[in-house]
């Protein structure tokens, strides 16, 4: 199932999703057809009882009018019930106002039909069937606050109508005897219908509601997956653009200073600006397409060059080999963000990048001086560094891999430490197909 989002981000419709959607629709029609079959049986039984009861009452004009009114009420009851049954497709409503117009539309005709049992003892209590069916049906259409109140009120009304019928006609049968039901007691019919109708109607609606909620949960899970992927891409873009823009700004400033006294040096810095901009555009396209791989050695080289161009003495330790997999990617981001923060926030004269591999873990430490004196006492500067979105994003990346991340001032130095398991597997919230479907 494809879900549209800003930036034309969609989840591809896979074969399993299409099969799931087809099964969902098939189950709905099966549930609805089962309910309609039950309704049709109940209305047919009521119709048969009414016809036989009216025939037993005689052939007078009043009897015919009475019988016609009952049949009209039965048809109206059936039509309104069948029509509103399609609303079950949305599942059980949990809240909201009680739709009294629905209660009236579905319940008035069956109630009048049930009360009509008082006018003809030959018809028995068969007219109560559509009303009891309507009570169960309406209960499935109402939100929680009114659902069970109406159901129990309807049950009480059914019992009251039956009690009045027994008072008016103490010797009458509960049900007109049909050819197929001879020898079966009236009480057995009453108990069977009384239990069967709400159990099937409300049970079917409850089961369908569970399927609807499951489908909604799966859709919400897909939406959350896409939202997480968008946040990941946003974090990647922040890191890339922040790093490269800082480099471009620094090199442009150096070119501006050199343009008078060293035109050749200025041209060299302008060339680096162009290359940095080109690299930023390429990496941005790669991130958005989900194909970007952070080269660890490249990150170290870039960080040392940038810091050196800014007049910072940068020392590198422990780069004996190239990292691979998730540690390479995660620690590459740490180098980027740490070097960017040094250029932005510190007045550094020296910096140190140190990598230590113990066999199970890889630890990267980035240290720089130049922390302002106010940073040593929970200063505003330190808070700015620690609360920056870049460092928080790094912390999330490292912790997702099962590692540890620390960043803070130590005396006149600021130290960033990241430890990642060697066998860490990059945690991704959605399939890479999502990233491949988004164009820069």
QUIKA-V336038 format. One record per backbone hydrogen bond with DSSP energy under -1.0 kcal/mol. NH is the residue of the N-H (numbers start at 1). CO is the residue of the C=O. Records with the same first field share a line. If there is no record, write none. Layout:
BEGIN
NH->CO ; CO
END
This chain:
BEGIN
8->5
18->14
19->15
20->16
21->17
22->18
23->19
24->20
25->21
26->22
27->23
28->24
29->25
30->26
31->27
32->28
33->29
34->30
35->31
36->32
37->33
38->34
39->35
40->36
41->37
42->38
43->39
44->40
45->41
46->42
47->43
48->44
49->45
50->46
51->47
52->48
53->49
54->50
55->51
56->52
57->53
64->60
65->61
66->62
67->63
68->64
69->65
70->66
71->67
72->68
73->69
74->70
75->71
76->72
77->73
78->74
79->75
80->76
81->77
82->78
83->79
84->80
85->81
86->83
87->84
88->85
89->86
90->87
91->88
100->98
103->99
104->100
105->101
106->102
107->103
108->104
111->107
112->108
113->109
114->110
115->111
116->112
117->114
118->115
119->116
123->120
125->174
128->125
129->126
132->128
133->129
134->130
135->131
136->132
137->133
138->134
139->135
140->136
141->138
147->143
150->146
151->147
152->148
153->149
154->150
155->151
156->152
157->153
158->154
159->155
160->156
161->157
162->158
163->159
164->160
165->161
166->162
167->163
168->164
169->165
172->169
181->178
184->181
189->185
190->186
191->187
192->188
193->189
194->190
195->191
196->192
197->193
199->195
200->196
201->197
202->198
203->199
204->200
205->201
206->202
207->203
208->204
209->205
210->206
211->207
212->208
213->209
214->210
215->211
216->212
217->213
218->214
219->215
220->216
221->217
222->218
223->219
224->220
225->221
226->222
227->223
228->224
229->225
230->226
231->227
232->228
233->229
234->230
235->231
236->232
237->233
238->234
239->235
240->236
241->237
242->238
243->239
244->240
245->241
246->242
247->243
248->244
249->245
250->246
251->247
252->248
253->249
254->250
255->251
256->252
257->253
258->254
259->255
262->258
266->262
267->263
268->264
269->265
270->266
271->267
272->268
273->269
274->270
275->271
276->272
277->273
278->274
279->275
280->276
281->277
282->278
283->279
284->280
285->281
286->282
287->283
288->284
289->285
290->287
291->286
299->295
300->296
301->297
302->298
303->299
304->300
305->301
306->302
307->303
308->304
309->305
310->306
311->308
312->307
313->349
315->351
317->353
320->318
329->325
330->326
331->327
332->328
333->329
334->330
335->331
336->332
337->333
338->334
339->335
340->336
341->337
342->338
343->339
344->340
345->341
346->342
347->370
351->313
352->367
353->315
354->365
355->317
356->363
358->361
362->420
363->356
364->418
365->354
366->416
367->352
368->414
369->350
371->412
375->372
376->373
383->379
384->380
385->381
386->382
387->383
392->388
393->389
394->390
395->391
396->392
397->393
398->394
399->395
400->396
402->399
403->398
404->419
406->417
408->415
410->413
413->410
414->368
415->408
416->366
417->406
418->364
419->404
420->362
422->360
424->421
434->431
436->432
437->433
438->435
END
